[in-house]
Amino acid sequence: MKRAELEVKQYPFLPQGLYKAKLSNGLTVHLLPKEDYHETYGVLTVSFGSLNQTFKLEGQKEFVTYPAGIAHFLEHKLFETADGMDILQEFSKLGVNANAYTGFSQTSYLFSTAEEVLPALELLQNFVGQTAFTEESVEKEKDIIAQEIEMYEDDPDSRLYNEILASLYPDSPLENDIAGSQVSIQDITVQFLEENFQAFYQPSQMHLFLVGSFDVEAVWQQIQELQAKKESSNLLVQGLPLPHHPVKSHGSIQMEVASPKLAIGIRGSGQLTEESIHRYRLSLSLFFSMLFGRMSSRYQRLYEEGKIDTSFSYHLEVKPDYHFFVMTMDTKEPIALSSRLRKAIRKFETDPDLTEDHLEMLKKKTYGDFIRSLNSLEFTASHFVQHLSDQENIFDLPEMLKTIDLVEVLEAGRQFLSNCDMTDFIIFPK
């Protein structure tokens, strides 16, 4: 393997800089040393999530659709060794905490340790690169994941969020829970798991990020030595764009809840480029914070009127082929409040909170929150891998904040809302 070189990029708030390299097998590596910390946090991320249900490899004629939840299922099974042992026990023997999580477009495997950086890093790279599936273990795992799915289905907040996504993106992978359904996981087989592993678990589709107290040279040498044994398949994986069928206008169910729960979803349209996505996401985030954030007059008014409480929250997701904004809240008047908030969205141009002064306050708060967040290694790692691209990363946020103005923020809002679709979902008490 040709030796890759570490490049370092300097940031005013990162004294030792951010190191980056791409190995010849395709693995991308970022190293962020922080001398004043006693802990190290490592994340190995695969570009494979719940939305990657339908794909074909280069040279294949037909697309293949796999059962919903297969990415999450594969995440679970990788922790099992050929002799039936749990990899988590191997990390525990080192005194290392480890975990994993699956998202829409990524699966991440992570560890945190105060001392055993190199052994933990070696274990992480090795276990994610191999499989040990058996028919018996796969069938056993179905029962475990079925219980996990049942738990999510019984949780009102999880159910509310999943239902609003299903209303925004019906008949698409976003309609399904990341873990799949009780029915879909029954169709998962050893062969399906192997096919998905071979397609996506290639170094060229992986990213390794390390942040905390470690020796850069020692870590870098180990990564190169281990990765020299791991070649990547040259076959490209081709997926399908996320379908955008007409949204469901409204939905509701009854559950054992003390108060009604309301979710309002807004779906943007059109494709975004990787080059523009970071500024667009930041501009939209500021835009919706001006309209509905806790510093907005609307939030204060609704809170004082007793229409909402501290359960009110919102989430913005911006990816190249889909972007949506979701608000969730507990409220005694879900139907009336939904109408009120949707009306505010449609008439945002006249909103009194869309001012230069309000934007400047939010920019300062965003910058302060960002700098404080760097104190958490876990937060830094998870957000870094979540918003990684070849163009920019989360550490470019302060510079973007300096140059974003009200004109750009309002234009992002107009772009998002001009051809958007809106819907709501309500959970009523039984």
LORO-345581 format. One line per field, with one value per residue (C-alpha): residue number from 1; chain; x, y, z negated. Coordinates in Angstrom, 1 decimal. Layout:
resi = NUM	...;
chain = A	...;
c1 = X	...;
c2 = Y	...;
c3 = Z	...;
! end
This chain:
resi = 1	2	3	4	5	6	7	8	9	10	11	12	13	14	15	16	17	18	19	20	21	22	23	24	25	26	27	28	29	30	31	32	33	34	35	36	37	38	39	40	41	42	43	44	45	46	47	48	49	50	51	52	53	54	55	56	57	58	59	60	61	62	63	64	65	66	67	68	69	70	71	72	73	74	75	76	77	78	79	80	81	82	83	84	85	86	87	88	89	90	91	92	93	94	95	96	97	98	99	100	101	102	103	104	105	106	107	108	109	110	111	112	113	114	115	116	117	118	119	120	121	122	123	124	125	126	127	128	129	130	131	132	133	134	135	136	137	138	139	140	141	142	143	144	145	146	147	148	149	150	151	152	153	154	155	156	157	158	159	160	161	162	163	164	165	166	167	168	169	170	171	172	173	174	175	176	177	178	179	180	181	182	183	184	185	186	187	188	189	190	191	192	193	194	195	196	197	198	199	200	201	202	203	204	205	206	207	208	209	210	211	212	213	214	215	216	217	218	219	220	221	222	223	224	225	226	227	228	229	230	231	232	233	234	235	236	237	238	239	240	241	242	243	244	245	246	247	248	249	250	251	252	253	254	255	256	257	258	259	260	261	262	263	264	265	266	267	268	269	270	271	272	273	274	275	276	277	278	279	280	281	282	283	284	285	286	287	288	289	290	291	292	293	294	295	296	297	298	299	300	301	302	303	304	305	306	307	308	309	310	311	312	313	314	315	316	317	318	319	320	321	322	323	324	325	326	327	328	329	330	331	332	333	334	335	336	337	338	339	340	341	342	343	344	345	346	347	348	349	350	351	352	353	354	355	356	357	358	359	360	361	362	363	364	365	366	367	368	369	370	371	372	373	374	375	376	377	378	379	380	381	382	383	384	385	386	387	388	389	390	391	392	393	394	395	396	397	398	399	400	401	402	403	404	405	406	407	408	409	410	411	412	413	414	415	416	417	418	419	420	421	422	423	424	425	426	427	428	429	430;
chain = A	A	A	A	A	A	A	A	A	A	A	A	A	A	A	A	A	A	A	A	A	A	A	A	A	A	A	A	A	A	A	A	A	A	A	A	A	A	A	A	A	A	A	A	A	A	A	A	A	A	A	A	A	A	A	A	A	A	A	A	A	A	A	A	A	A	A	A	A	A	A	A	A	A	A	A	A	A	A	A	A	A	A	A	A	A	A	A	A	A	A	A	A	A	A	A	A	A	A	A	A	A	A	A	A	A	A	A	A	A	A	A	A	A	A	A	A	A	A	A	A	A	A	A	A	A	A	A	A	A	A	A	A	A	A	A	A	A	A	A	A	A	A	A	A	A	A	A	A	A	A	A	A	A	A	A	A	A	A	A	A	A	A	A	A	A	A	A	A	A	A	A	A	A	A	A	A	A	A	A	A	A	A	A	A	A	A	A	A	A	A	A	A	A	A	A	A	A	A	A	A	A	A	A	A	A	A	A	A	A	A	A	A	A	A	A	A	A	A	A	A	A	A	A	A	A	A	A	A	A	A	A	A	A	A	A	A	A	A	A	A	A	A	A	A	A	A	A	A	A	A	A	A	A	A	A	A	A	A	A	A	A	A	A	A	A	A	A	A	A	A	A	A	A	A	A	A	A	A	A	A	A	A	A	A	A	A	A	A	A	A	A	A	A	A	A	A	A	A	A	A	A	A	A	A	A	A	A	A	A	A	A	A	A	A	A	A	A	A	A	A	A	A	A	A	A	A	A	A	A	A	A	A	A	A	A	A	A	A	A	A	A	A	A	A	A	A	A	A	A	A	A	A	A	A	A	A	A	A	A	A	A	A	A	A	A	A	A	A	A	A	A	A	A	A	A	A	A	A	A	A	A	A	A	A	A	A	A	A	A	A	A	A	A	A	A	A	A	A	A	A	A	A	A	A	A	A	A	A	A	A	A	A	A	A	A	A	A	A	A	A	A	A	A	A	A	A	A	A	A;
c1 = 0.0	1.4	2.1	-0.4	0.6	-1.2	-2.2	-3.0	-5.5	-5.3	-8.3	-8.1	-10.0	-8.1	-4.5	-3.1	-5.0	-7.1	-5.2	-6.5	-5.5	-7.0	-5.3	-4.8	-7.6	-10.0	-10.3	-10.6	-9.0	-9.3	-7.3	-8.0	-5.5	-6.5	-3.7	-5.8	-8.0	-7.6	-10.0	-10.0	-13.1	-12.9	-15.6	-15.5	-18.4	-19.7	-21.7	-24.6	-27.9	-31.6	-32.2	-29.8	-32.4	-32.3	-29.1	-27.0	-23.3	-21.4	-22.0	-25.3	-28.4	-31.1	-31.6	-32.2	-34.4	-33.6	-35.8	-36.3	-34.0	-31.1	-28.5	-29.4	-29.5	-26.1	-24.8	-26.0	-24.5	-21.0	-20.5	-20.7	-17.5	-17.2	-17.1	-20.3	-18.5	-19.6	-17.1	-18.3	-16.8	-13.4	-13.6	-14.6	-11.5	-9.5	-11.5	-13.0	-16.6	-18.0	-21.2	-22.8	-25.8	-27.4	-28.9	-30.5	-27.3	-24.6	-23.7	-21.1	-19.0	-17.4	-15.3	-14.1	-11.0	-8.7	-5.7	-6.0	-6.1	-4.1	-5.6	-9.1	-8.4	-7.0	-10.0	-12.4	-10.8	-10.6	-14.1	-15.9	-14.0	-15.2	-18.4	-19.4	-23.0	-24.8	-28.4	-29.0	-27.5	-29.5	-32.8	-31.9	-31.2	-34.6	-36.2	-33.9	-34.5	-38.3	-38.3	-36.4	-38.9	-41.8	-40.2	-39.9	-43.5	-44.7	-42.8	-45.1	-42.3	-40.5	-43.9	-44.8	-41.5	-41.7	-45.3	-44.6	-41.7	-44.0	-46.5	-43.9	-42.3	-44.9	-43.9	-40.2	-37.5	-38.1	-41.5	-39.9	-38.3	-34.5	-34.7	-37.4	-40.6	-41.7	-42.5	-39.6	-36.8	-38.3	-37.2	-33.5	-31.2	-27.5	-27.1	-28.7	-26.5	-23.4	-24.4	-24.9	-21.7	-19.7	-21.3	-20.9	-18.3	-15.4	-12.6	-13.5	-16.9	-15.6	-14.4	-12.3	-12.3	-10.3	-10.5	-8.8	-5.6	-3.4	0.0	-0.7	2.4	1.7	-2.0	-1.2	1.4	-1.0	-3.8	-1.5	-0.2	-3.7	-5.2	-2.4	-4.1	-7.5	-8.0	-11.2	-13.5	-13.4	-17.1	-19.3	-22.6	-25.4	-28.6	-31.9	-33.0	-35.4	-38.9	-41.1	-44.7	-47.5	-47.5	-50.3	-52.3	-53.0	-52.8	-53.6	-53.7	-54.6	-52.1	-51.7	-50.5	-51.3	-51.6	-52.0	-48.8	-48.5	-45.9	-45.8	-43.6	-42.4	-40.8	-38.5	-38.2	-35.4	-31.8	-29.0	-25.3	-22.6	-20.9	-23.9	-25.3	-23.4	-24.3	-27.8	-28.2	-26.8	-29.0	-32.1	-31.2	-30.9	-34.1	-36.2	-34.6	-35.7	-39.3	-39.7	-36.6	-36.7	-35.5	-38.4	-41.4	-43.7	-42.2	-42.5	-46.1	-47.2	-45.4	-46.9	-50.4	-49.9	-50.2	-46.8	-44.3	-40.7	-41.4	-41.5	-38.5	-37.6	-35.3	-33.9	-32.4	-30.7	-29.2	-28.6	-31.8	-34.1	-34.6	-37.3	-38.1	-40.2	-41.6	-42.9	-44.7	-47.2	-50.2	-53.8	-55.0	-53.2	-55.6	-55.8	-52.1	-51.2	-53.4	-51.8	-48.2	-48.8	-50.3	-47.2	-45.0	-47.1	-46.9	-43.3	-42.4	-44.2	-42.9	-41.5	-38.7	-36.9	-34.6	-30.9	-30.7	-32.4	-30.1	-27.0	-28.1	-28.7	-25.3	-23.6	-25.5	-24.7	-21.1	-21.0	-22.9	-20.4	-17.3	-18.8	-19.7	-16.1	-15.6	-17.5	-15.5	-18.6	-20.5	-17.6	-17.1	-20.8	-21.5	-18.2	-19.0	-22.7	-21.9	-18.8	-18.2	-15.2	-15.8	-16.4	-16.8	-18.3	-15.1	-15.9	-19.0	-17.5	-16.2	-19.6	-21.4	-19.3	-20.3	-24.0	-26.3	-30.1	-30.5	-29.0	-31.0	-34.3	-33.4	-32.8	-36.2	-37.9	-36.1	-37.2	-40.8	-41.6	-42.4	-42.7	-45.3	-46.7	-48.5	-49.2	-49.7	-51.4	-51.4	-54.5	-55.0	-57.0;
c2 = 0.0	3.4	5.5	8.3	11.6	13.4	16.9	19.4	22.2	24.9	26.5	29.3	27.2	23.9	24.5	21.3	21.4	18.8	16.0	14.4	11.7	9.3	5.9	4.1	1.6	4.5	4.9	8.6	9.4	12.5	12.9	15.7	15.6	17.5	17.6	18.8	15.8	12.4	10.5	9.5	8.9	7.0	6.5	4.3	5.2	3.3	5.0	2.6	3.3	2.5	4.4	2.1	-0.6	-0.7	-0.8	-2.6	-3.1	-1.9	-4.4	-5.7	-5.2	-5.1	-3.3	-5.4	-4.3	-5.7	-5.8	-2.7	-2.6	-4.6	-1.9	-1.9	-5.7	-5.9	-3.4	-5.8	-8.9	-7.5	-7.5	-11.3	-13.3	-16.7	-18.5	-16.7	-14.2	-10.6	-8.0	-5.7	-8.1	-7.7	-4.0	-4.4	-6.5	-3.4	-1.2	0.5	1.6	0.7	1.1	1.6	3.3	3.2	6.3	7.1	7.1	5.9	3.3	4.3	2.1	3.9	3.6	5.8	5.1	6.9	4.7	1.8	3.9	1.7	-1.7	-0.2	1.3	-2.0	-3.9	-1.4	-1.6	-5.4	-6.3	-4.0	-5.6	-9.2	-11.2	-14.4	-15.0	-18.3	-19.2	-19.9	-16.6	-14.6	-16.2	-15.5	-11.9	-11.4	-12.0	-9.4	-6.8	-7.5	-6.6	-3.4	-2.4	-3.1	-0.8	2.0	1.5	1.8	5.0	7.9	10.4	7.8	6.9	10.5	11.2	8.0	8.7	12.3	11.0	8.3	11.1	13.2	10.4	7.7	4.5	5.3	4.0	7.0	5.5	2.7	2.8	2.5	-0.9	-2.0	-3.6	-6.8	-8.2	-6.9	-8.3	-11.8	-11.7	-11.0	-13.9	-14.7	-14.3	-10.8	-9.7	-11.0	-9.2	-5.9	-6.3	-6.9	-4.0	-1.3	-2.4	-1.4	1.0	3.3	3.8	4.2	7.1	6.9	9.8	10.1	12.9	13.4	12.5	10.4	10.3	11.3	9.5	6.2	6.2	7.1	4.3	1.7	2.7	2.4	-1.0	-2.4	-0.9	-2.2	-5.6	-4.4	-3.8	-2.2	-3.6	-1.4	-2.1	1.0	0.8	2.5	3.5	5.0	8.6	8.8	8.8	11.9	10.7	13.0	13.6	12.3	15.4	14.4	11.5	10.5	7.6	7.0	6.0	6.0	9.6	12.3	15.0	15.1	15.2	17.1	16.9	19.3	18.3	20.3	18.6	20.6	19.7	19.6	18.3	20.0	20.0	18.9	22.2	24.2	22.0	23.2	26.9	26.0	23.9	26.6	29.3	27.2	26.4	30.2	30.8	28.4	29.5	33.0	31.8	29.2	29.2	30.0	33.5	34.1	36.2	33.4	30.8	33.1	34.0	30.4	29.4	32.2	31.3	27.7	26.4	24.7	23.7	22.7	19.6	21.8	20.9	20.9	19.0	20.0	17.3	18.4	15.9	16.2	14.4	15.1	17.8	18.3	20.2	18.7	20.3	18.2	19.2	18.3	20.5	20.5	22.1	20.1	20.9	24.7	25.0	23.1	25.5	28.5	27.3	26.3	29.7	31.4	29.3	30.3	34.0	34.1	37.1	39.4	37.8	40.6	38.3	38.2	41.1	41.8	42.2	38.9	37.2	38.7	37.4	33.9	33.9	34.8	32.1	29.6	30.4	30.2	26.9	25.5	26.5	25.0	21.8	21.2	20.4	17.2	14.6	12.5	15.5	16.6	13.1	12.4	15.8	15.7	12.4	13.3	16.4	15.3	16.1	16.7	20.4	21.4	20.0	21.3	23.2	25.6	26.7	29.8	31.2	30.5	32.3	35.4	35.7	34.6	37.6	38.2	38.2	34.7	33.4	34.7	33.3	29.9	30.0	31.1	28.3	25.7	26.9	28.0	24.5	22.7	20.2	20.3	17.8	17.0	14.0	13.9	11.3	11.7	10.2	7.0;
c3 = 0.0	1.0	-2.1	-2.6	-4.1	-6.9	-6.1	-8.9	-8.8	-11.4	-13.2	-15.8	-18.4	-17.7	-19.0	-17.5	-14.3	-12.4	-10.7	-7.5	-5.1	-2.6	-2.3	1.0	0.1	-0.2	-4.0	-5.0	-8.4	-10.6	-13.8	-16.3	-19.2	-22.4	-24.9	-27.9	-27.9	-29.5	-27.3	-23.6	-21.5	-18.3	-15.6	-12.5	-10.2	-7.2	-4.5	-5.0	-6.7	-6.8	-3.5	-1.5	-1.0	2.8	4.8	7.3	7.8	10.8	13.6	12.3	14.4	11.8	8.5	5.5	2.6	-0.8	-4.0	-6.0	-9.0	-7.4	-8.1	-11.8	-11.9	-10.4	-13.0	-15.7	-14.1	-13.6	-17.4	-17.4	-16.8	-15.0	-18.4	-19.6	-21.8	-22.1	-20.9	-23.7	-26.2	-24.4	-24.8	-28.4	-29.1	-28.0	-30.3	-27.1	-26.6	-23.1	-21.3	-17.8	-16.2	-12.8	-11.1	-7.8	-5.8	-8.2	-10.7	-13.3	-15.7	-18.5	-21.7	-24.5	-26.7	-29.0	-28.5	-25.9	-22.7	-20.5	-21.5	-21.3	-17.9	-16.6	-17.9	-16.3	-12.9	-12.9	-14.1	-11.7	-8.8	-9.3	-9.7	-11.5	-10.6	-11.2	-10.5	-14.2	-15.4	-12.8	-13.9	-17.6	-16.8	-15.2	-18.6	-20.2	-17.6	-17.6	-21.3	-20.5	-17.8	-20.1	-22.7	-20.1	-19.0	-22.6	-23.2	-22.3	-21.4	-19.1	-17.6	-16.9	-15.1	-13.0	-12.1	-10.9	-8.7	-7.3	-6.5	-4.8	-2.8	-2.3	-0.4	-0.9	-3.2	-5.5	-6.2	-8.1	-11.5	-11.3	-13.0	-10.5	-11.4	-13.2	-9.7	-7.7	-9.9	-9.6	-5.9	-6.7	-5.9	-6.2	-2.5	-2.6	-5.4	-3.6	-0.4	-2.2	-4.1	-0.9	0.9	-1.8	-4.4	-2.2	-3.3	-0.4	-2.1	-5.6	-7.7	-10.9	-13.3	-16.6	-19.1	-22.5	-24.2	-21.9	-20.1	-16.5	-15.1	-17.0	-16.0	-12.4	-12.1	-13.5	-11.1	-8.1	-9.2	-9.8	-6.7	-4.5	-5.0	-4.1	-0.4	1.0	3.7	6.8	7.5	7.1	5.4	7.2	5.2	6.1	5.2	2.3	3.8	3.1	3.3	2.3	-1.5	-3.7	-4.6	-8.2	-10.6	-14.1	-16.6	-20.2	-22.8	-26.6	-27.0	-29.6	-27.0	-23.2	-21.2	-17.9	-15.2	-12.2	-9.2	-6.3	-3.3	-0.9	2.7	5.2	5.1	3.3	4.2	1.8	2.3	1.1	-1.6	-4.6	-4.2	-3.2	-6.3	-8.6	-7.0	-7.4	-11.0	-11.7	-9.8	-11.8	-15.0	-14.3	-13.7	-16.4	-18.7	-22.4	-21.7	-19.3	-20.4	-19.0	-21.4	-24.3	-23.5	-23.1	-26.3	-28.3	-26.9	-28.0	-24.4	-24.6	-27.3	-27.5	-25.4	-22.3	-20.0	-16.4	-14.1	-10.7	-8.3	-5.2	-2.7	1.0	2.1	-0.9	-3.5	-6.1	-9.2	-12.0	-15.1	-18.0	-21.2	-23.9	-23.8	-25.0	-21.7	-18.9	-16.1	-16.8	-17.4	-14.2	-12.3	-14.0	-13.4	-9.8	-9.1	-10.6	-8.2	-5.2	-6.1	-7.3	-5.1	-7.5	-10.7	-13.1	-14.3	-11.0	-11.8	-11.6	-15.4	-16.1	-13.6	-15.2	-18.6	-17.2	-15.4	-18.7	-20.5	-17.8	-18.0	-21.8	-21.8	-19.2	-21.2	-24.4	-22.5	-21.7	-25.4	-24.8	-22.8	-22.2	-20.8	-18.7	-17.2	-16.5	-14.8	-12.9	-11.2	-10.8	-8.7	-6.9	-3.3	-1.0	-1.0	-4.6	-8.1	-11.4	-12.3	-9.3	-11.1	-12.8	-9.5	-7.8	-10.6	-10.0	-6.3	-6.5	-6.5	-6.7	-2.9	-2.7	-5.6	-4.2	-0.7	-2.2	-3.9	-0.7	1.3	-1.3	-1.7	1.8	3.0	-0.3	-1.5	-5.0	-7.2	-10.8	-13.0	-16.4	-19.2	-21.2	-24.7	-24.9;
! end
